[in-house]
């Protein structure tokens, strides 16, 4: 095991559908909603994992924090998120926000986010201090920062090099001041056959578990 790798304790091996069922059984955390945060470094695979989990949850809505952040507010969007999304959901009403367009540098048309039984919030900062009281569970994508950023740079191509330079500095500052991982209930590791989900460092973490999502019988990655 490499230095800094999570300690792997044996747990029950289940499919993502079983994880979804456990999330459905959690007490609501934001009005009638079970708000689930998926955080991690940029490029760590949050969007893909959240999409797979949303499918397992029966089509749960996913709020992408890339739609909330802007060029001028890479991380200074807390007030807008709480006002436009969290507050309406906490009252059991549909939230409305305008997704940011990173190409035109402006906000698009209004988008509705209903108070579904489970709503996923994915993106860097989903486990920030101001949002954690509203989360039923916080999941952290377990991939080292440099590895995640390298993957993100490859994904976006050289045209985004300047943006990535600024982003990396901003992300370092954010997690230095407001870390998420120490408060994660579960750690998500991507592997060749799907995902493993292990107990996180948060004191409120449930009994350790491993989750593999793949076609056919489950096996440890």
Buried (B, 14 or more C-beta within 10 A) or exposed (E): EEEEEBEBEEBEBBBBBBBBEEBEEBEBBBBEBBBBBBBBBBBBBBBEBBBBBBBBBEEBBBBBBBBBBBEEEBBEBBEBBBEBBBBBBBEEEEBEBBBBEBEEEEEEEEEEBEBBBBBBBBBBBBBBEEBBEBBBBBBBBBBEBEEBBEBBBEEBEEEBEEBBEEBBEBBEEBBEEBBBBEBBBBBBBBEEBBBBBBBBEBEEBBEBBBBBBBEEEBEEB
